[in-house]
Amino acid sequence: ITMQVPGGWLSARYGGKLVLALSMFWASLFVWTTPFFINYFPLLIASRVITGLGEAMTYPCIHALIAAWVPEGERAVSIGFIWGGAYVGTMIGYVLSPIIIENLGWDY
């Protein structure tokens, strides 16, 4: 929630596409640092928190993009598919993660 309000403001001011790209770059950069901090817990936690702050801006960006690009009568369906897909992806990840770990090891 901390970054959703600024993310919405930035999306309204500069456009959802730019803010979404920058927030995903930010989040991806700090996800990439996770393995380097695995042996130093405070930096690992800081990296994960900063990742979450970047990812938090995606929610208002997506709504700004929908408002700009999707016709008014189709917005509710679009939002339903987007957020429904996010939850389905999470469920698939929960099912596949143990299988991948069991067969390939935890570092994949």
Secondary structure, DSSP 8 states (H G I E B T S, - for coil): -TTHHHHHHHHHHH-HHHHHHHHHHHHHHHHHTGGGGTT-HHHHHHHHHHHHHHHHTHHHHHHHHHHHHS-GGGHHHHHHHHHHHHHHHHHHHHHHHHHHHHHH-TT-
